Amino acid sequence: MRAVVKDGIGIFYPQGFLDGNNAPSYLTIEDINATEHLKVDMLLVSLKKVIFFNLNGLDVFVKLLLRIRTKNHISVGICDYDHKKYEAIMTYYKDSLSFSLFKTSKIAELFSSSYSVKDKTVLLYSSDPSQRSALAIELYDHGHNPIIAQTKEEFDEKSMHEDTYYVIIENTRLGLMGQKVATRVTGNAIIYTVSGFLDAEISDTFNIAYHTNSLNVGFRLFIFDAYKVISMNVHAVNFLAKLSSSAAEYNATICFVGMTFEKTPVAFKNELEDSGLMFFENMDDILKDKELLEELGGSSVAVVKNKRSLTKTIVQELSEFIDATVSTIEMMTNAKAVKKSVTMQTLVIENIEDKMASSIGFYGDIDGMIILIFPSEVAKKSCALLIGEETDDVNQILDALAEFVNIIGGRTKTLLSEKKISVDITLPRTYATAQSLLEVASSKKGVQVDMTFNDDNFTFFLTR
């Protein structure tokens, strides 16, 4: 079976049943070799004619897609499926979904650089804010006009007027958008979900590298959603106590929410409280108390020991970080970037008033963080597309700014992966003022790039 090529997109059309027995027969060595030499910018597998598939059957094609992507640096994915098939794919690959999903091939065409039709108005919705942002930016980059529904209710209402749109996009995802380890909530808190019986295994399943890099980025409030925790033993207590004590180095707070002590000794709770961990009955006790939320997640920090310097490897990849940042901002603002200076120094912010900032960490083959400092007007312009309209609401701008910076992190990850450098990214941390950022990053040394977008100053800072 050979891929059908049209307008720079290659599509496989398997038929019938895809399972572990017959799926391999669809692809011969000649087919695979021919596919590797296709001159396309996107390669897809259509499920239009597939009656049934399981993980083994679909994985034959997924492995081929990922192999071709690595070799030819093209977009790959699956298309032409209904909601039931979409849910099955998400279940099969929930922990490793690095390829794209397009509900129809018509939707996929909009994301191809070879597609000649431009300026299409499309309605877009995804329950994942990062995906919603990524899809919108890619559509905008390809010359289209995305109308973004911020809620499912808004999407359902606008979908009733389907004749208004060229296509309606849902159940669609872009691959390589980063690893979602935790959930960001208002107030720059990170929430970890734990359940069942907590024992020594928590030290293996908890992503300590992600947590450490989130601290380094500037997160100061970490909440364990423990509503479904039955009990814990002394091994879990020791791990959590060490986690809480080490957070003091950053003036960070760790909270447990919703846990009962019917089957857990109260002495364990006392030990954890002595280490600095705090307990709350309900999540709303924290998230809806603005003063408490600010107090627990405040940006003030103690002096951190063992400051780390940039490595030669990170500096060598500086262009990838800058390219991902500049290209995204140029798309969002329609403004051309002009580089003013590149220096190795501690962070310096000129005209500190009326500035917003965000930071995002990366870790893996290399580790560090990117800090971006925006004039408020640039932040508003950058986020107008994500919000759907201009606004002066600071919290709304910061939420959209976080989504926007997450896209920069995802693009950086993709660019690095093409050079065989594997990294994961943290969630972005936002700052309503540049002064609050300096309390976290003023002593860090890194590469500072000052530039302008339509005469608006912008600062990029790469550090560890």
C-alpha positions, 0 to 999 in steps of 0.5 A: 500500500502506497501513500496517496500524495496531493498538495504536499500531503501524503496519506495512507488509506488502510481498510477494514480491520487493523489488529496485530495480525493483519496490520503488518501486511499492509506495508511492505519493505518497498512501501516503506522505502518509497515513503521515506523518499516522498516529497511531502511536508506532511504524512498522515494515516487516514482511518476513514476506511478502517472498521476496527483497530487496536493498539497493535494494529495502529502502532505499525503505522505510528512507528512508521510515521515517527520514523519518517518524521525523524528522518525527513523532519516533516509533520506526521499524524492521523486523520479522518476519525469519529469521536469514538476512534479519537477517544481510543487513540487518546487512551492508547497513547495518552502518555506518549502522544507525540504525533498530531491528530486531525479530525478530517483531512480537510482540517489537516490541509490547513496546517500544511505549508503546501496548501495553496488556499489561505485566509479561511475563517475557522472555528476552533476549540480544545479543552486543553488550553495549550493545544487551543493556543498551539492550534490557533497560532499555527492556523494564524501562521498559515494565513488563516483566521481562527475564531477561538471558543474559550469554553465548550458552551461557547463552542457549541453555540457558535457551532450552530452557525456552521455555514459561517466557517470554512471548517469547525475544528475539534478533537484535533491535537498537534504533536510534540507540544510538551509533557503535561505533568501538572495542572496550572491554576490561577495564582501560579500554583502547581497541582499534583494528583495522588491517590490510593495508598502512598508508600515508598513507590511515590519516590519513584513515580514523582517527577522530582526533576520536573518539580526541581525545575518548576522551583527554579523557574519561580513556582512557589506553591505546590498543592497535592490533590489528596482527596482520593488518598486512602492512607500513607506509610512512613516511607511516604511521610519521609519523602514528603517531609524531605520535599517540604523541607527542601522547598524552604530553600526557595521560600516555597510552600507545599500543601495537602488538600482533602486528605482524611486521617481515618486510616493514617496516624495523626502523628504522621500529620504532625511530623509533616506539619513540623517539616513545613507542609500545610493541610487544607480540607478543601481546594477552594480554601486556598484558590478562592482566598486571594490573600492566602493564595498570594501569601503561599505563592509569593515570589519572594525567595531566599538566596539559593545556594549552588548557583549554576552557570550556563554550559557551553552546550546550552549556549551553542543552542541559543539560536534555537531558543531565540528562533522559537521565541522571535517567530512566535511573537512575530506571528502574534504581533505582526511586528518584525524583531530587531536585535539590539544587543547580546550580552552575558550578564546578570539580568538587567531590566531597563525602564522596569515599570509597566512590564510583564514577564514569564519564565519556563524551564526545560530539562533532559539532555540540557536544562535551564530556563527561558525568561521573557520580559514584555512591555504591557502593550506587547503582552496585550497584543501577543495575547489578543489572539488567544483571548479572542479580544483585547482586554486590560484585565491583568489576570486574563492577560497573564493566563493568556501569556502563560499559554503563549509562552507554553507554545514557545517552550513547545516550539523550542522542544521541537527544534531541539528534538530535530537536533537529537536533543531531548528535553521536557518543559515545565509549565510557565510561571507568569509575573504581573510586574518585572520587579516580582521577577527580579526577586527570583532571577536578579542574581542569575547569570545568563545570556541576555538578548535585547530586541524591539518589536515595532519600537517596543523593547523586549528582553529574552534571557537564557539562564539556569 
